[in-house]
Amino acid sequence: MRIFWQSFIDATASAAYMARLSEYLNAIAEPGTTVDVFGISPPDRHFGRLAEFRCAAIAIDNGLEAAAHGYDAVVIGHFQDPGLYELKSSVKIPVIGTGEVCMHYAARLGRRLALVTLDDVFQVWHYEQADLYGLGSRVRHVVGMNCEPSDFSAAFAGDSEARQRMLAGFTACAEPLVRDGADVVVPAGVLPGLLVGGEYGFKVLHAPVINTAAVTLKSAEMDARLQKINGIEVSRGPFCSLANEHAVEDFRNFVANGRGAPLFPSGT
């Protein structure tokens, strides 16, 4: 099985993280499964809806390319899941959204969920995700660590002090949420998920902290296996009807070449 993992991180600027992620995913993958991790450049560096939209378009195009190259599943390795439904409607192989599968997994472990995200700017986005995935009443808390992806670089490069500092920062964000009633803590991102995933049985007080990297990979393996076993796929009714070849061609031409002629010609 071959899994295409789309990160929204720059593979060069965050080389230590990307190397650690690839190493970790392939180490925990089932025998016969390989995971290829790809980044985006420029990455999702200006937190906000427009940056997410740009990266979503690239991720969809890359997912189409991955399907054409024989991958068995595509992972949107970015918790906000931008472009998730659009990509599901574009390819026949399973498409796994990190946020979608991790929230649903966490909902099996406890009633009230707390999300710890990179930045407070994502709070509204995560609440919207929870509503979209039918978990709006379960996600009671979202808090940001208010850090940059580069802040994790030293920890993933082997600096134990940096790792402990980032873990302490994560715990400090999550502990008040658990004291306020959260049963499960979800790192709302693969970056913090991979950080806490290195701590076996990691908890904040009584609340388990899920490993978003592992949950996402195992969900991808399961979906790909089940499709091979019984042909199951996403609903092709109104939810995610399959785009025809002309829609796919138009989209890929747009990503490759831009909009073409400007709305207002130069000098007008």
C-alpha positions in Angstrom: 0.0 0.0 0.0 1.2 3.5 -0.9 -0.1 6.5 1.0 0.4 10.1 -0.2 0.7 12.4 2.8 0.2 16.1 2.1 1.8 18.4 4.7 1.2 22.1 4.6 4.8 22.7 5.9 7.7 23.8 3.7 10.0 20.8 3.2 13.2 22.9 3.2 12.5 25.4 6.0 11.2 22.7 8.3 13.4 19.9 7.1 13.9 18.4 10.6 10.2 18.1 11.2 9.5 16.6 7.7 12.3 14.1 8.2 11.0 13.1 11.6 7.4 12.9 10.4 8.4 10.6 7.4 10.5 8.4 9.7 7.8 8.1 12.3 5.0 7.4 9.9 6.9 4.7 8.1 8.0 3.2 11.4 4.5 2.7 12.6 3.0 1.7 9.2 1.8 -1.8 8.7 4.2 -4.2 6.8 4.0 -3.5 3.1 2.8 0.1 3.6 5.0 3.1 2.6 4.1 6.7 3.3 5.5 9.5 1.1 5.4 12.9 2.8 5.2 16.1 0.6 5.3 19.7 1.6 4.0 23.0 0.1 6.1 26.0 -0.8 5.4 28.6 0.2 3.8 26.9 3.2 0.7 27.9 5.2 2.7 30.7 6.8 0.2 33.6 7.0 -2.5 32.1 9.2 -5.9 32.8 7.9 -8.6 31.8 5.4 -6.9 33.0 2.3 -3.7 31.2 3.0 -5.7 28.0 3.8 -7.6 28.4 0.5 -4.4 28.7 -1.5 -2.8 25.7 0.1 -6.1 23.8 -0.4 -5.9 24.3 -4.1 -2.4 23.0 -4.3 -3.3 20.0 -2.1 -6.2 19.1 -4.3 -4.1 19.3 -7.4 -1.4 17.2 -5.7 -4.0 14.7 -4.7 -5.2 14.3 -8.2 -1.6 13.7 -9.3 -1.1 11.2 -6.5 -4.2 9.2 -7.6 -2.9 9.2 -11.2 0.4 7.8 -10.0 -1.2 4.8 -8.3 -1.3 5.8 -4.6 -3.9 4.0 -2.6 -4.9 6.9 -0.3 -4.3 10.6 0.1 -4.0 12.3 3.5 -4.6 16.0 4.1 -2.0 16.2 6.8 -3.3 19.6 8.1 -5.9 19.6 10.9 -8.1 22.3 9.3 -8.7 19.9 6.4 -8.9 22.6 3.7 -10.1 21.2 0.4 -11.1 17.9 2.0 -14.5 17.5 0.5 -13.4 18.9 -2.9 -10.6 16.3 -3.1 -13.0 13.5 -2.0 -15.2 14.5 -4.9 -12.2 14.5 -7.3 -10.6 11.0 -6.8 -11.8 7.5 -6.4 -9.3 6.5 -3.7 -9.8 7.3 0.0 -9.1 10.9 1.1 -8.4 11.3 4.8 -8.7 14.6 6.6 -6.6 14.8 9.8 -9.1 16.9 11.6 -12.1 14.8 10.6 -10.7 11.5 11.7 -9.0 12.7 14.8 -12.1 14.5 16.2 -14.2 11.4 15.6 -11.6 9.2 17.2 -11.4 11.4 20.2 -15.1 11.4 20.6 -14.9 7.6 21.2 -12.6 8.2 24.2 -14.6 10.9 26.0 -17.6 13.1 25.9 -16.1 16.6 26.0 -13.2 17.4 23.7 -10.5 20.1 24.0 -8.4 21.2 21.0 -4.9 22.7 21.4 -4.0 24.4 18.1 -1.0 26.4 17.0 -2.6 29.8 17.0 -5.7 31.4 18.4 -6.6 32.5 14.8 -7.8 28.9 14.2 -10.3 28.8 17.1 -13.3 29.8 15.0 -12.2 27.5 12.2 -12.0 24.5 14.5 -15.5 25.2 16.0 -16.8 25.4 12.4 -15.1 22.0 11.7 -16.7 20.5 14.8 -20.1 21.6 13.6 -19.5 20.3 10.1 -18.5 16.9 11.4 -21.5 16.6 13.7 -19.4 17.2 16.9 -20.3 20.8 17.7 -21.8 19.9 21.0 -18.7 17.8 22.0 -15.9 20.3 21.2 -16.2 22.7 24.2 -12.7 24.2 24.3 -10.2 25.4 21.7 -7.0 27.2 22.7 -3.9 28.3 20.7 -0.3 27.8 21.7 0.4 31.0 19.7 3.6 29.7 18.1 5.1 29.2 14.7 5.8 25.9 12.9 9.5 26.8 13.1 9.3 26.8 16.9 9.1 23.0 16.8 12.2 22.6 14.6 14.8 22.3 17.4 12.6 19.7 19.2 12.4 17.6 16.1 16.1 18.1 15.4 17.0 16.3 18.7 17.2 19.2 21.2 15.8 17.6 24.4 15.5 20.9 26.2 13.5 22.4 23.3 11.3 19.3 23.3 10.5 19.5 27.0 9.9 23.3 26.6 7.3 22.6 23.9 5.7 19.8 25.8 5.4 22.1 28.9 3.9 24.8 26.7 1.3 22.3 25.3 0.5 21.1 28.8 0.1 24.6 30.2 -2.4 25.4 27.4 -4.4 22.1 27.9 -4.5 21.8 31.7 -7.1 24.6 32.3 -9.3 23.1 29.7 -9.2 19.7 31.5 -9.9 21.3 34.8 -12.9 23.0 33.2 -14.3 19.6 32.2 -12.6 18.3 29.0 -12.3 14.5 28.9 -9.9 14.2 25.9 -7.2 16.6 24.5 -6.7 16.7 20.8 -3.5 18.4 19.4 -5.1 20.3 16.5 -2.2 19.8 14.1 0.3 17.1 13.1 3.1 19.3 14.5 2.0 19.2 18.1 0.5 15.7 17.5 3.9 14.3 16.6 5.5 16.1 19.5 3.2 14.5 22.1 3.2 11.2 20.2 6.7 10.6 21.4 5.4 10.4 25.0 3.9 7.0 25.6 0.5 7.2 27.3 0.7 11.0 27.5 -2.1 12.7 29.5 -2.9 16.1 30.9 -4.2 15.3 34.4 -6.7 12.5 33.7 -7.3 13.4 30.0 -5.7 11.3 27.3 -3.9 13.2 24.6 -4.3 11.6 21.2 -1.5 11.2 18.7 -3.0 12.9 15.6 -0.2 11.6 13.3 -0.8 8.0 14.3 -4.6 8.2 14.2 -4.5 9.8 10.8 -2.2 7.2 9.3 -4.1 4.2 10.8 -7.3 5.7 9.4 -5.8 5.9 6.0 -4.6 2.3 6.1 -8.0 1.2 7.3 -9.9 3.1 4.6 -7.6 1.8 1.8 -7.9 -1.8 3.1 -11.7 -1.6 3.3 -11.9 -0.2 -0.2 -9.9 -3.2 -1.5 -12.0 -5.7 0.5 -15.5 -4.5 -0.4 -15.2 -1.5 -2.7 -16.6 1.0 -0.2 -16.1 4.6 -0.9 -17.5 8.0 0.0 -21.1 8.7 -0.9 -21.4 9.7 -4.5 -24.8 11.3 -4.1 -25.1 15.0 -3.4 -22.5 14.8 -0.6 -19.5 14.1 -2.9 -20.6 13.3 -6.4 -17.6 12.5 -8.5 -16.3 15.4 -10.7 -16.2 14.7 -14.4 -13.1 14.8 -16.4 -13.8 18.2 -17.8 -14.2 19.7 -14.3 -10.9 18.1 -13.3 -9.2 19.4 -16.4 -10.5 23.0 -15.8 -9.3 22.9 -12.2 -5.8 21.6 -13.0 -5.4 24.1 -15.8 -6.4 26.9 -13.4 -3.8 25.7 -10.8 -1.1 25.4 -13.4 -1.7 28.6 -15.4 -3.7 30.9 -13.2 -6.9 32.7 -14.2 -5.6 33.8 -17.6 -6.6 37.3 -18.6 -6.9 39.7 -15.7 -10.3 41.2 -14.9 -9.1 44.7 -15.5 -6.4 45.0 -18.2 -3.2 46.8 -17.3 -3.6 50.6 -17.6 -7.4 50.7 -17.3 
